[in-house]
C-alpha cells in the first residue's frame, strides 16, 4: 500500500462513518440509548481514522510531488467540474466548521452517561440536532467527492 491508495481508504472510512451515523440516529429514535452510544463511538473512531489518513495522504503527497492539494483533471467535462466544485466547496467549509461541534456533542453525550441528569441529556440533544445533519452531509459528500475525482472523471481521459 502506498499513499496513493489512501483516497480509496478515506472514501471507505467516510462511508462507514455515514452508515454508523445513520444507524445511531435510528437507534436513538427507537430510544435505544446504549446501542446509539456504541454507534456514535464507532462513528467517532471511524472519523478520527479518516482524518488521520486524510492528513497523512496530503502530507505525503506534498513531500513527494510538492503539491499537497488535489486538482480536478482538465480532461473532465466542464459540467462535471462544476458539480465537483459545487459539492467540494460546501463539503470543505462545513467539514472545518463542524469538527468542534462534533467534539462538543460527543463529549456531552459521554457526560450524560457519567452524570445521568436530564440537563446533560438536554444539552447533548440540543447541539446534536445541529451537529448530526452537518456531520452526515460532510460524510456523504466526502464519498461523492472521491467518486467524482477518482472514479468518474478518469472515465473521460483519452
N, C-alpha and C positions, 0 to 999 in steps of 0.2 A: 504494500500500500504506500502510495506517495501522497504528497499534499494535494495533487491534482484530483485525487479521489474524494477529498473532503466535502466538496459541494454536494455530492450524492448522499454522503452520510448526513450532512446538515439537513437536507430535504427529508430524509427518513426520520431524523430526530424531531423536526418540525411536525411531520405527520403524526408521529407518536404523541407529541405534546397536544396536538389538536384532538386526537381521539381520547386522550386522558382527560382533557378539559371538558369535552362533551359528556363523557361518562360521569365525571364528577358532578357536572351540572344536573344530569338526570338523577343521580343518586340523592343529591340534596333536595331536589324537587319531591322525591319519594320519602324524605325525612330520614334517610339512612346516613346519619352523620359520620359514623365510624368508617364506612366504605368511601364516603365522599372525601374524608380526610386522607385516606390511603391514595385515592386517585390524584388529589391535589399535591400530595408529597411526591408522587411519581411524576406528575407534570413538572414540578419544580426541578426535580433531578434531571429529567429529560431536557428541559430548557437550559439548565446550567451546563450540561454536557454539550448541548448545541452551541451555546455562547463560547465555551472554551474552544471547541472545534472551529467555529467561525473565525475567532480571533487568531487562532493558530494558522488557519489557511491563509488569511490575508497577510499575516506577518511573514510566513514562509514565502508567499508569492512575492512580496515586496523585496525580500532578501535575494530571491532567485532571479527575478526579472526587472526589479526596480520599479514595478508598477503594483501597488497594493490593491487598487480598486479594479473592478471588472467593468469593461466597456461592452455595450451591446454591439454585436457584429454588424459591420457596414453592409454586408451582403443580404441581410434580412430585409424584408419589405418594410416600408415606412409605417404602414398601418400596425404592424407587429411592434415596431419600435415605440409608437405612441401608446399602445396598450401596455407594453412593458414599463415605460416610464410613468404612465398613469397609475399603475399598481405599485411600482417601486417607491415612488416619492412618498405617498402616504404610509407605506409599509415602514420605511426607514424612520420617518418622523415619529410615527406612533410607537415604533419599537424603542426608540430612545426615550420617549416620554413615559411609556407605561412601566418601564423597569422599576423605578422607585415605588410605584403603586402596587406592583406585583409583590415586591418585598414587604411592604407595609401590610397588604392584605394577607399574605402568608403568615407574617408574624402575628397579626391579630387573630387569625384562625387557630394558630398554635396556642395562643394565650387563652382562648376560650376554653380549651381543654384543661389548662392548668388552673385557671381561676374559676371557671364554671358559671359565672354570673351572667345574667341577661344583658347588662350594659356592655360586656365584652362581645357577646354574640351580636348585639345591635350594631356596634361599631364595625365589626367584621362584615356583617351583611351590607351595611350602608356603602362601604368602599368597594366591596366585591361586585355590587351592581354596576359600577363603572368599570372596574378592572377586568372583569370576565369578558365582556364583549370585545374590548380593545385587545386583550391578550389573545383571544380566539382569532380576531381579524389578522393580527400580526403572524400568528402561527400558520393560518391558512394561506395568506398571501406570500409567506416565505416559500411554501411549496410551489405556488403558482409562478413566482419569480424564477425559481430553479427550473421548472418545466419550460418556461418561455426562453430562458437563456441557454440552457444546456441540452434540451430535447427538441424543442420546436424550431428555434432559429437555425440550428445546423441543418435542418431539412432543406433549407433554401441555398445552401452552399453549393456552388457549381464545381 
